Amino acid sequence: MATNRSRRLRKKLCVDEFQELGFELNVNLKDGLSDEAVDAFLAQFLREAMAGNGLDYVGGEDFGLVCLATRGSVSEEQRVQVEAWLKGRNELVDFSVSPLIDVWYPETPINPA
C-alpha cells in the first residue's frame, strides 16, 4: 500500500497521527469461584474499571484488549488506573497489563508524541 496517503485516508486507516493506543489484559481468577462470583467480578470490572475510566473491553474472562470507548487512545494514566483497580481485587490469583500498543496494528511501533 502507498505510504504517501492523504490526511483523510490516514484517519480512516488509524495510522500515523491517528494511531490509536490500548493495552492487553490477562487475568487469572482463583480456582473454585462460583459462576455468580465471576459474573459479579466481571460486572464490577466493566462498570468501575472500564466505564468509570472511559474505556471499553473486548475479550473474555481471562484475556482481552482495553481501548478507549470513543475514538482515540488510552492514556498511560488510564492504564495505571486499571492496573491499580485490579491490584485491589481478591478474586484474582494474578494479572498482567501490557504496555500501550497500537490497537489496530499491534506489530506497528508507537509513534513518538
DSSP file (Angstrom, degrees, kcal/mol; ACC not computed):
  #  RESIDUE AA STRUCTURE BP1 BP2  ACC     N-H-->O    O-->H-N    N-H-->O    O-->H-N    TCO  KAPPA ALPHA  PHI   PSI    X-CA   Y-CA   Z-CA
    1    1 A M              0   0    0      0, 0.0     0, 0.0     0, 0.0     0, 0.0   0.000 360.0 360.0 360.0 146.6    0.0    0.0    0.0
    2    2 A A        -     0   0    0      1,-0.1     3,-0.1     2,-0.1     0, 0.0  -0.256 360.0-153.7 -62.1 145.8    1.2    3.5   -0.7
    3    3 A T  S    S+     0   0    0      1,-0.2     2,-1.3     2,-0.0    -1,-0.1   0.606  81.3  79.4 -96.2 -13.9    2.9    5.4    2.0
    4    4 A N        +     0   0    0      0, 0.0     2,-0.3     0, 0.0    -1,-0.2  -0.696  69.7 165.5 -93.6  83.8    2.0    8.9    0.7
    5    5 A R        -     0   0    0     -2,-1.3     2,-0.1     1,-0.1    -2,-0.0  -0.697  37.9-111.7-104.3 151.8   -1.6    8.9    2.0
    6    6 A S     >  -     0   0    0     -2,-0.3     4,-2.5     1,-0.1     5,-0.2  -0.351  32.8-109.5 -71.8 160.5   -4.0   11.8    2.3
    7    7 A R  H  > S+     0   0    0      1,-0.2     4,-2.3     2,-0.2     5,-0.2   0.901 119.9  54.5 -57.1 -42.6   -5.0   13.0    5.8
    8    8 A R  H  > S+     0   0    0      1,-0.2     4,-2.1     2,-0.2    -1,-0.2   0.905 110.3  45.0 -59.6 -43.8   -8.5   11.6    5.2
    9    9 A L  H  > S+     0   0    0      2,-0.2     4,-2.4     1,-0.2    -1,-0.2   0.890 110.5  53.7 -70.2 -39.5   -7.1    8.1    4.4
   10   10 A R  H  X>S+     0   0    0     -4,-2.5     5,-2.2     1,-0.2     4,-0.7   0.902 111.1  47.5 -60.2 -40.1   -4.7    8.2    7.3
   11   11 A K  H ><5S+     0   0    0     -4,-2.3     3,-0.7     2,-0.2    -2,-0.2   0.920 111.6  49.5 -66.1 -43.9   -7.6    9.0    9.6
   12   12 A K  H 3<5S+     0   0    0     -4,-2.1    -2,-0.2     1,-0.2    -1,-0.2   0.859 115.7  43.1 -63.3 -36.6   -9.7    6.2    8.1
   13   13 A L  H 3<5S-     0   0    0     -4,-2.4    -1,-0.2    -5,-0.1    -2,-0.2   0.510 106.6-127.6 -87.6  -5.9   -6.9    3.7    8.5
   14   14 A C  T <<5 +     0   0    0     -4,-0.7     6,-0.5    -3,-0.7     2,-0.3   0.933  62.4 135.0  57.8  49.1   -6.0    4.9   12.0
   15   15 A V    > < +     0   0    0     -5,-2.2     3,-2.3     4,-0.2    -1,-0.2  -0.761  51.0   0.7-122.5 169.9   -2.3    5.3   11.1
   16   16 A D  G >  S+     0   0    0      1,-0.3     3,-1.7    -2,-0.3    95,-0.2  -0.310 137.1   3.4  54.3-122.7    0.4    8.0   11.6
   17   17 A E  G 3  S+     0   0    0      1,-0.3    -1,-0.3    -2,-0.1    -6,-0.0   0.598 134.9  57.2 -70.0  -8.2   -1.0   10.9   13.7
   18   18 A F  G <  S+     0   0    0     -3,-2.3    -1,-0.3    -8,-0.1    -2,-0.2   0.197  74.3 138.7-104.7  13.9   -4.4    9.0   14.0
   19   19 A Q    <   -     0   0    0     -3,-1.7     2,-0.5     1,-0.1    -4,-0.2  -0.343  43.9-145.3 -58.0 136.7   -2.8    5.9   15.6
   20   20 A E        -     0   0    0     -6,-0.5    83,-2.5    53,-0.1    84,-0.5  -0.935  11.7-154.3-113.5 130.0   -5.0    4.6   18.5
   21   21 A L  E     +A  102   0A   0     -2,-0.5    53,-2.3    81,-0.2    47,-0.4  -0.736  25.1 143.5-106.7 149.8   -3.4    3.0   21.6
   22   22 A G  E     -A  101   0A   0     79,-2.3    79,-2.9    -2,-0.3     2,-0.3  -0.800  33.6-117.9-155.0-163.6   -4.7    0.5   24.0
   23   23 A F  E     -B   66   0B   0     43,-2.1    43,-3.2    -2,-0.2     2,-0.3  -0.996  15.4-115.9-151.4 155.6   -3.4   -2.4   26.1
   24   24 A E  E     -B   65   0B   0     75,-0.4    74,-2.5    -2,-0.3     2,-0.4  -0.634  26.8-159.0 -89.5 149.6   -3.8   -6.1   26.5
   25   25 A L  E     -BC  64  97B   0     39,-2.7    39,-2.0    -2,-0.3     2,-0.4  -0.996   9.9-175.1-134.6 128.3   -5.0   -7.6   29.8
   26   26 A N  E     -BC  63  96B   0     70,-2.5    70,-2.7    -2,-0.4     2,-0.4  -0.990   9.2-178.1-120.4 129.3   -4.6  -11.1   31.2
   27   27 A V  E     - C   0  95B   0     35,-2.4     2,-0.6    -2,-0.4    68,-0.2  -0.977  16.6-156.0-128.0 143.8   -6.3  -12.1   34.4
   28   28 A N  E     - C   0  94B   0     66,-2.8    65,-3.5    -2,-0.4    66,-1.0  -0.948  17.7-152.1-118.1 108.8   -6.2  -15.4   36.3
   29   29 A L  E     - C   0  92B   0     -2,-0.6    63,-0.2    63,-0.2     3,-0.1  -0.460  29.0 -94.9 -77.4 151.2   -9.2  -15.9   38.5
   30   30 A K    >   -     0   0    0     61,-2.7     3,-1.1    -2,-0.1    -1,-0.1  -0.340  43.5-107.1 -62.7 143.7   -8.9  -18.0   41.7
   31   31 A D  T 3  S+     0   0    0      1,-0.2    -1,-0.1    -3,-0.1     3,-0.1  -0.433 101.3  32.6 -67.1 146.2   -9.9  -21.7   41.3
   32   32 A G  T 3  S+     0   0    0      1,-0.3    -1,-0.2    -2,-0.1     2,-0.2   0.462  76.5 146.4  88.0   1.0  -13.2  -22.6   42.9
   33   33 A L    <   -     0   0    0     -3,-1.1    -1,-0.3    58,-0.1    -4,-0.0  -0.513  50.0-119.1 -69.5 137.9  -15.0  -19.2   42.3
   34   34 A S     >  -     0   0    0     -2,-0.2     4,-2.2     1,-0.1     5,-0.2  -0.310  21.4-111.0 -71.2 161.0  -18.7  -19.7   41.7
   35   35 A D  H  > S+     0   0    0      1,-0.2     4,-2.7     2,-0.2     5,-0.2   0.872 120.8  54.6 -59.1 -36.9  -20.2  -18.6   38.5
   36   36 A E  H  > S+     0   0    0      2,-0.2     4,-2.4     1,-0.2    -1,-0.2   0.888 107.4  49.3 -65.2 -39.3  -22.1  -15.8   40.4
   37   37 A A  H  > S+     0   0    0      2,-0.2     4,-2.3     1,-0.2    -2,-0.2   0.895 112.3  47.9 -67.4 -40.2  -18.8  -14.6   41.9
   38   38 A V  H  X S+     0   0    0     -4,-2.2     4,-2.7     2,-0.2    -2,-0.2   0.931 112.9  48.5 -64.8 -45.7  -17.2  -14.5   38.4
   39   39 A D  H  X S+     0   0    0     -4,-2.7     4,-2.4     1,-0.2    -2,-0.2   0.897 111.7  49.7 -61.5 -40.5  -20.2  -12.7   37.0
   40   40 A A  H  X S+     0   0    0     -4,-2.4     4,-2.4     2,-0.2    -1,-0.2   0.907 111.2  49.3 -65.2 -42.1  -20.1  -10.2   39.8
   41   41 A F  H  X S+     0   0    0     -4,-2.3     4,-2.8     2,-0.2    -2,-0.2   0.943 112.5  47.1 -60.8 -48.5  -16.4   -9.5   39.3
   42   42 A L  H  X S+     0   0    0     -4,-2.7     4,-2.7     1,-0.2     5,-0.2   0.892 111.3  51.2 -62.7 -39.9  -16.8   -9.0   35.6
   43   43 A A  H  X S+     0   0    0     -4,-2.4     4,-2.2     2,-0.2    -1,-0.2   0.920 113.1  45.1 -63.3 -43.8  -19.8   -6.7   36.1
   44   44 A Q  H  X>S+     0   0    0     -4,-2.4     4,-3.3     2,-0.2     5,-0.7   0.905 112.2  52.7 -65.2 -41.3  -17.8   -4.6   38.6
   45   45 A F  I  X>S+     0   0    0     -4,-2.8     5,-2.0     1,-0.2     4,-0.9   0.940 112.6  43.7 -58.6 -49.0  -14.8   -4.6   36.3
   46   46 A L  I  <>S+     0   0    0     -4,-2.7     5,-2.8     3,-0.2     6,-0.2   0.880 121.0  40.6 -66.1 -38.0  -16.8   -3.3   33.4
   47   47 A R  I  <>S+     0   0    0     -4,-2.2     5,-0.9    -5,-0.2    -2,-0.2   0.947 128.4  24.7 -76.3 -50.2  -18.7   -0.7   35.4
   48   48 A E  I  <5S+     0   0    0     -4,-3.3    -3,-0.2    -5,-0.2    -2,-0.1   0.942 130.5  31.6 -86.5 -51.5  -15.8    0.6   37.7
   49   49 A A  I  <<S+     0   0    0     -4,-0.9    -3,-0.2    -5,-0.7     4,-0.2   0.869 131.4  28.1 -80.1 -36.9  -12.6    0.0   35.8
   50   50 A M  I > XS+     0   0    0     -5,-2.0     5,-3.0    -6,-0.2     3,-1.3   0.950 129.7  30.0 -89.5 -69.4  -13.8    0.3   32.2
   51   51 A A  G > <S+     0   0    0     -5,-2.8     3,-1.3     1,-0.3    -3,-0.2   0.860 116.9  60.3 -61.6 -35.7  -16.8    2.6   32.1
   52   52 A G  G 3 <S+     0   0    0     -5,-0.9    -1,-0.3     1,-0.3    -3,-0.1   0.718 112.4  38.5 -64.3 -21.2  -15.5    4.6   35.1
   53   53 A N  G < 5S-     0   0    0     -3,-1.3    -1,-0.3    -4,-0.2    -2,-0.2   0.243 119.0-105.3-111.7  10.0  -12.4    5.5   33.1
   54   54 A G  T < 5S+     0   0    0     -3,-1.3    15,-2.3    -4,-0.3    16,-0.4   0.792  79.5 130.3  72.6  28.1  -14.0    6.0   29.7
   55   55 A L  E   < -D   68   0B   0     -5,-3.0     2,-0.3    13,-0.3    13,-0.2  -0.625  46.3-147.3-111.9 168.6  -12.6    2.7   28.4
   56   56 A D  E     -D   67   0B   0     11,-3.0    11,-2.3    -2,-0.2     2,-0.4  -0.967   9.2-145.2-134.5 152.2  -14.0   -0.4   26.7
   57   57 A Y  E     -D   66   0B   0     -2,-0.3     2,-0.5     9,-0.2     9,-0.2  -0.965   9.9-172.5-124.0 132.7  -13.1   -4.0   26.9
   58   58 A V  E     +D   65   0B   0      7,-2.5     7,-2.9    -2,-0.4     2,-0.3  -0.984  51.3  48.2-124.1 118.4  -13.1   -6.6   24.2
   59   59 A G  E    S-D   64   0B   0     -2,-0.5     5,-0.3     5,-0.3     2,-0.1  -0.993  78.0 -65.5 154.5-158.4  -12.4  -10.2   25.2
   60   60 A G        -     0   0    0      3,-2.6    -2,-0.0    -2,-0.3     0, 0.0  -0.277  61.3 -72.2-114.0-161.5  -13.3  -12.9   27.6
   61   61 A E  S    S+     0   0    0      1,-0.2     3,-0.1    -2,-0.1   -32,-0.0   0.785 127.8  27.2 -68.8 -27.2  -13.0  -13.6   31.3
   62   62 A D  S    S+     0   0    0      1,-0.3   -35,-2.4   -36,-0.1     2,-0.3   0.628 124.1  27.5-114.8 -15.6   -9.2  -14.2   31.2
   63   63 A F  E     +B   26   0B   0    -37,-0.2    -3,-2.6     2,-0.0     2,-0.3  -0.995  65.5 130.2-149.6 140.1   -7.8  -12.2   28.2
   64   64 A G  E     -BD  25  59B   0    -39,-2.0   -39,-2.7    -2,-0.3     2,-0.4  -0.983  45.4 -98.9-170.8-178.2   -8.8   -9.1   26.3
   65   65 A L  E     -BD  24  58B   0     -7,-2.9    -7,-2.5    -2,-0.3     2,-0.5  -0.961  24.9-151.4-119.8 133.6   -7.9   -5.8   24.8
   66   66 A V  E     +BD  23  57B   0    -43,-3.2   -43,-2.1    -2,-0.4     2,-0.3  -0.916  26.6 159.1-107.3 127.7   -8.7   -2.4   26.5
   67   67 A C  E     - D   0  56B   0    -11,-2.3   -11,-3.0    -2,-0.5   -45,-0.1  -0.859  47.7 -75.2-137.6 172.9   -9.3    0.6   24.3
   68   68 A L  E     - D   0  55B   0      4,-0.4   -13,-0.3   -47,-0.4     4,-0.1  -0.464  35.8-131.1 -70.7 142.9  -10.9    4.0   24.6
   69   69 A A  S    S+     0   0    0    -15,-2.3     2,-0.2   -19,-0.1   -14,-0.1   0.758  94.5  36.2 -68.2 -24.7  -14.7    3.9   24.5
   70   70 A T  S    S-     0   0    0    -16,-0.4     2,-0.2     1,-0.1    -2,-0.1  -0.596 116.2 -63.2-113.8-179.1  -14.7    6.6   21.8
   71   71 A R  S    S+     0   0    0     -2,-0.2     2,-0.3    -4,-0.1    -1,-0.1  -0.470  97.6  56.1 -67.0 134.5  -12.3    7.2   19.0
   72   72 A G  S    S-     0   0    0     -2,-0.2    -4,-0.4    -4,-0.1     2,-0.3  -0.918  83.7 -53.9 139.7-164.6   -8.8    7.9   20.3
   73   73 A S        -     0   0    0     -2,-0.3     2,-0.3   -53,-0.2   -51,-0.2  -0.843  38.5-116.0-118.3 148.0   -6.1    6.5   22.5
   74   74 A V        -     0   0    0    -53,-2.3     2,-0.2    -2,-0.3   -53,-0.1  -0.589  37.0-131.7 -71.9 138.6   -5.9    5.2   26.1
   75   75 A S     >  -     0   0    0     -2,-0.3     4,-1.9     1,-0.1     5,-0.1  -0.523  17.1-115.3 -89.0 162.0   -3.6    7.3   28.2
   76   76 A E  H  > S+     0   0    0      1,-0.2     4,-2.3     2,-0.2     5,-0.2   0.862 118.1  57.7 -62.0 -35.2   -0.8    5.9   30.4
   77   77 A E  H  > S+     0   0    0      2,-0.2     4,-2.1     1,-0.2    -1,-0.2   0.903 105.6  48.4 -63.0 -42.0   -2.8    7.3   33.4
   78   78 A Q  H  > S+     0   0    0      2,-0.2     4,-2.1     1,-0.2    -1,-0.2   0.895 110.0  52.4 -64.7 -39.7   -5.9    5.3   32.4
   79   79 A R  H  X S+     0   0    0     -4,-1.9     4,-2.1     1,-0.2    -2,-0.2   0.917 110.2  48.1 -61.7 -43.2   -3.7    2.2   32.1
   80   80 A V  H  X S+     0   0    0     -4,-2.3     4,-2.6     1,-0.2    -1,-0.2   0.868 108.4  54.8 -65.8 -37.7   -2.3    2.7   35.5
   81   81 A Q  H  X S+     0   0    0     -4,-2.1     4,-2.1     2,-0.2    -1,-0.2   0.900 109.0  47.2 -63.8 -41.0   -5.8    3.3   37.0
   82   82 A V  H  X S+     0   0    0     -4,-2.1     4,-2.3     2,-0.2    -2,-0.2   0.918 111.9  50.8 -65.6 -42.8   -7.0   -0.1   35.6
   83   83 A E  H  X S+     0   0    0     -4,-2.1     4,-1.8     1,-0.2    -2,-0.2   0.908 110.5  49.2 -60.6 -42.9   -3.9   -1.8   37.0
   84   84 A A  H  X S+     0   0    0     -4,-2.6     4,-1.0     2,-0.2    -1,-0.2   0.885 109.3  52.3 -64.5 -39.1   -4.5   -0.2   40.4
   85   85 A W  H >< S+     0   0    0     -4,-2.1     3,-0.6     1,-0.2    -2,-0.2   0.917 110.0  48.7 -62.6 -43.1   -8.1   -1.4   40.4
   86   86 A L  H >< S+     0   0    0     -4,-2.3     3,-1.7     1,-0.2    -1,-0.2   0.847 102.4  62.6 -66.9 -34.0   -7.1   -4.9   39.6
   87   87 A K  H 3< S+     0   0    0     -4,-1.8    -1,-0.2     1,-0.3    -2,-0.2   0.803 100.5  54.7 -61.7 -28.5   -4.4   -4.9   42.4
   88   88 A G  T << S+     0   0    0     -4,-1.0     2,-0.5    -3,-0.6    -1,-0.3   0.353  86.2 103.1 -87.4   7.1   -7.2   -4.4   45.0
   89   89 A R    X   -     0   0    0     -3,-1.7     3,-0.6     1,-0.1    -3,-0.0  -0.784  50.2-166.8 -98.1 128.6   -9.2   -7.5   43.9
   90   90 A N  T 3  S+     0   0    0     -2,-0.5    -1,-0.1     1,-0.2   -60,-0.0   0.496  81.1  75.6 -89.8  -3.2   -9.2  -10.7   45.9
   91   91 A E  T 3  S+     0   0    0    -62,-0.1   -61,-2.7   -54,-0.1     2,-0.4   0.605  85.2  82.5 -77.5 -11.3  -10.8  -12.7   43.1
   92   92 A L  E <   -C   29   0B   0     -3,-0.6   -63,-0.2   -63,-0.2     3,-0.1  -0.756  54.6-167.7-103.2 140.1   -7.5  -12.8   41.2
   93   93 A V  E    S-     0   0B   0    -65,-3.5     2,-0.3     1,-0.4    -1,-0.2   0.887  80.4 -36.4 -78.8 -49.3   -4.5  -15.0   41.6
   94   94 A D  E     -C   28   0B   0    -66,-1.0   -66,-2.8     2,-0.0    -1,-0.4  -0.962  58.1-163.1-162.0 173.8   -2.6  -12.7   39.3
   95   95 A F  E     -C   27   0B   0     -2,-0.3     2,-0.4   -68,-0.2   -68,-0.2  -0.975   8.3-145.7-157.2 162.6   -2.9  -10.5   36.3
   96   96 A S  E     -C   26   0B   0    -70,-2.7   -70,-2.5    -2,-0.3     2,-0.5  -1.000   3.4-163.0-138.4 140.9   -0.7   -8.7   33.7
   97   97 A V  E     -C   25   0B   0     -2,-0.4   -72,-0.2   -72,-0.2    -2,-0.0  -0.988  20.0-139.6-121.6 122.3   -1.2   -5.4   31.9
   98   98 A S        -     0   0    0    -74,-2.5     3,-0.1    -2,-0.5    -2,-0.0  -0.299  26.3 -97.0 -76.2 163.0    0.8   -4.8   28.7
   99   99 A P        -     0   0    0      0, 0.0   -75,-0.4     0, 0.0    -1,-0.1  -0.269  64.1 -68.8 -64.2 168.0    2.4   -1.5   27.8
  100  100 A L        -     0   0    0    -77,-0.1     2,-0.3   -79,-0.1   -77,-0.2  -0.370  62.7-179.5 -62.6 139.0    0.4    0.6   25.4
  101  101 A I  E     -A   22   0A   0    -79,-2.9   -79,-2.3    -3,-0.1     2,-0.6  -0.896  39.4 -90.2-134.6 163.3    0.2   -0.8   21.9
  102  102 A D  E     -A   21   0A   0      6,-0.5   -81,-0.2    -2,-0.3     6,-0.2  -0.679  35.8-156.4 -73.1 118.5   -1.4    0.1   18.6
  103  103 A V  S    S+     0   0    0    -83,-2.5    -1,-0.2    -2,-0.6   -82,-0.1   0.752  88.8  41.9 -75.3 -22.6   -4.8   -1.5   18.8
  104  104 A W  S    S+     0   0    0    -84,-0.5    -1,-0.2     1,-0.2   -83,-0.1   0.833 131.6  20.7 -89.3 -36.1   -5.4   -1.6   15.0
  105  105 A Y    >   -     0   0    0    -91,-0.1     3,-2.5     1,-0.1    -3,-0.3  -0.699  69.0-178.0-133.9  78.9   -1.9   -2.8   14.0
  106  106 A P  T 3  S+     0   0    0      0, 0.0    -4,-0.3     0, 0.0    -1,-0.1   0.729  81.3  58.0 -56.1 -25.9   -0.2   -4.4   17.1
  107  107 A E  T 3  S+     0   0    0     -6,-0.1    -2,-0.0     2,-0.1    -6,-0.0   0.610  87.1  95.6 -80.7 -10.5    3.1   -5.0   15.3
  108  108 A T  S <  S-     0   0    0     -3,-2.5    -6,-0.5    -6,-0.2    -3,-0.1  -0.646  81.2-117.7 -82.2 132.2    3.5   -1.3   14.5
  109  109 A P        -     0   0    0      0, 0.0     2,-0.3     0, 0.0    -1,-0.1  -0.273  36.1 -96.5 -64.1 156.1    5.6    0.7   16.9
  110  110 A I        -     0   0    0    -10,-0.1     3,-0.1     1,-0.1   -89,-0.0  -0.557  40.0-115.0 -74.7 134.6    4.0    3.5   18.8
  111  111 A N        -     0   0    0     -2,-0.3    -1,-0.1   -95,-0.2     2,-0.1  -0.441  34.7-106.1 -66.7 140.3    4.5    6.9   17.2
  112  112 A P              0   0    0      0, 0.0    -1,-0.1     0, 0.0     0, 0.0  -0.401 360.0 360.0 -65.7 146.2    6.6    9.3   19.3
  113  113 A A              0   0    0     -2,-0.1    -2,-0.1    -3,-0.1    -3,-0.0   0.477 360.0 360.0 -71.5 360.0    4.5   12.1   20.9
